[in-house]
Amino acid sequence: GFIVGCVIVYQILYSDVSDHLPEYATLMAMGYNLRSLLGVVAREGFILSIMGYIPAYVAGQALYALVRSSTKLPVEMSFSRASIIFCLILFMCMGSALAAMKKLADADPAEIFWWINECFKFKLIMKNINNNTLNISSLNHWYGHGEMRRHVLQSVSMEISPGEVVLLTGPSGCGK
């Protein structure tokens, strides 16, 4: 049961990290250190251990009460037994969290953004002017192929100076 629990918790945490890898990469690119992001995964493991232990403890107490009333045997969940079980669940969840952290530790923001760029087939021409201003010229983006091809950006150009904040806004699904 312990190994099965480890595998299940690992799959939950690994899929969560994988699903949010672009967000983690964005946070790393913004300057968040890896240690704080690993702390997020560790907290998820801790929360899973608590959320798994509480219903199991309640179910265990109900089962002990059922056995006690049915058999008249003096069985009970002692504090030491409950503590040992909690420690095992915590160890299981934190061990699985450590294994899932490897995926996050291997995340490279440049690779994530390169992958996103390739997936959306952006044609972006950037050049650095005086090492201070980012100049974007002739940005084109489209969805589909052939007659179904739909341009969402055509020849977009802009300059972004140091200290400027640039936001892309629009309705959901418009291609931001």
C-alpha positions as a printed Julia matrix, in Angstrom:
176×3 Matrix{Float64}:
   0.0    0.0     0.0
   2.87   2.37    0.8
   4.44   2.0    -2.66
   1.08   2.38   -4.4
   0.47   5.54   -2.36
   3.88   6.89   -3.37
   3.17   6.25   -7.03
  -0.27   7.89   -6.89
   0.99  11.0    -5.08
   3.97  11.21   -7.46
   1.66  11.05  -10.48
  -0.54  13.79   -9.04
   2.39  16.1    -8.31
   4.29  15.3   -11.52
   1.26  15.98  -13.7
   0.59  19.21  -11.8
   4.18  20.39  -12.34
   4.05  19.35  -16.01
   0.74  21.11  -16.59
   2.07  24.34  -15.08
   5.62  24.22  -16.42
   5.17  27.33  -18.62
   3.94  29.27  -15.58
   6.88  28.07  -13.48
   9.26  28.99  -16.31
   7.7   32.44  -16.52
   8.21  32.94  -12.79
  11.85  31.8   -13.13
  12.34  34.2   -16.03
  10.88  36.99  -13.87
  13.51  36.34  -11.22
  11.88  33.94   -8.76
  14.51  31.56   -7.49
  14.16  27.83   -7.95
  14.11  27.23   -4.21
  10.87  29.18   -3.73
   9.22  27.3    -6.61
  10.35  23.97   -5.19
   8.76  25.11   -1.95
   5.42  25.29   -3.78
   5.71  21.62   -4.75
   6.79  20.7    -1.21
   3.75  22.51    0.21
   1.54  20.62   -2.23
   3.01  17.36   -0.94
   2.39  18.45    2.65
  -1.2   19.45    1.88
  -1.79  16.09    0.18
  -0.5   14.3     3.27
  -2.88  16.24    5.54
  -5.82  15.81    3.16
  -5.12  12.08    2.96
  -4.55  11.54    6.65
  -7.65  13.25    8.05
 -10.26  11.13    6.2
  -8.17   8.0     6.8
  -8.01   8.77   10.53
 -11.77   9.34   10.72
 -12.45   6.14    8.76
 -10.01   4.24   11.0
 -11.72   5.49   14.15
 -15.11   4.45   12.74
 -13.73   1.0    11.87
 -12.24   0.59   15.36
 -15.6    1.58   16.88
 -17.4   -0.95   14.67
 -14.97  -3.74   15.67
 -15.24  -2.75   19.35
 -19.04  -2.83   19.32
 -19.27  -6.0    17.24
 -16.67  -8.11   19.02
 -16.48  -6.45   22.45
 -12.67  -6.44   22.06
 -10.85  -3.45   23.58
  -9.3   -2.14   20.34
  -8.48   1.52   19.87
  -6.27   3.81   17.82
  -3.54   4.91   20.19
  -1.86   8.28   19.83
   1.5    6.62   19.06
  -0.03   4.47   16.3
  -1.84   7.48   14.8
   1.42   9.47   14.93
   3.39   6.71   13.21
   0.77   6.47   10.46
   0.84  10.24    9.96
   4.64  10.21    9.77
   4.52   7.43    7.15
   1.96   9.33    5.08
   4.01  12.51    5.39
   7.18  10.64    4.36
   5.34   9.1     1.41
   4.0   12.45    0.18
   7.22  14.39    0.7
   9.28  11.66   -0.99
   6.94  11.82   -3.96
   7.17  15.63   -3.95
  10.98  15.39   -4.04
  10.76  13.12   -7.08
   8.33  15.52   -8.8
  10.64  18.46   -8.05
  13.2   17.03  -10.48
  10.9   17.96  -13.37
  10.71  21.52  -12.09
  14.44  21.73  -11.42
  15.13  20.64  -15.01
  12.86  23.35  -16.45
  14.76  25.91  -18.48
  12.79  29.1   -19.18
  14.54  29.55  -22.51
  13.54  26.06  -23.66
   9.95  26.52  -22.55
   9.62  29.82  -24.4
  11.38  28.37  -27.43
   8.88  25.51  -27.47
   5.93  27.91  -27.18
   7.41  30.01  -29.97
   7.82  26.95  -32.23
   4.33  25.66  -31.47
   2.69  28.9   -32.51
   5.08  29.45  -35.45
   5.78  33.06  -34.68
   7.92  34.89  -37.16
   9.58  37.44  -34.99
  12.44  39.67  -36.02
  14.05  41.33  -33.04
  17.09  43.49  -32.89
  18.71  45.28  -30.03
  19.19  49.01  -30.45
  21.93  50.46  -28.23
  21.51  47.41  -25.93
  18.59  49.2   -24.27
  15.51  49.14  -26.5
  13.82  46.03  -27.86
  12.6   46.6   -31.39
  10.05  44.16  -32.79
   9.26  44.48  -36.45
   7.08  42.55  -38.88
   5.52  40.22  -36.32
   3.04  37.9   -38.07
   0.98  35.11  -36.58
  -1.74  32.9   -38.02
  -3.77  29.83  -37.24
  -4.6   27.06  -39.7
  -3.34  26.25  -43.2
  -4.42  26.92  -46.77
  -7.9   28.37  -47.17
  -8.5   27.94  -43.44
  -5.5   30.15  -42.61
  -6.55  33.05  -40.38
  -4.14  35.91  -39.68
  -4.4   37.25  -36.17
  -1.32  39.5   -36.3
  -0.06  41.16  -39.46
   3.14  43.21  -39.61
   3.04  44.3   -35.97
   5.97  46.51  -34.99
   6.84  48.11  -31.66
   9.67  49.39  -29.53
   9.94  48.55  -25.85
  12.24  50.76  -23.83
  13.77  49.85  -20.46
  11.29  50.27  -17.64
   8.22  50.11  -19.88
   5.49  47.65  -19.04
   3.73  46.09  -22.02
   0.39  44.31  -21.69
  -1.54  42.44  -24.36
  -5.27  42.62  -23.75
  -8.26  41.22  -25.53
 -11.14  38.83  -25.16
 -10.59  35.19  -24.32
  -9.63  33.15  -27.37
  -8.48  36.08  -29.52
  -4.9   34.84  -29.8
  -3.02  36.91  -27.22
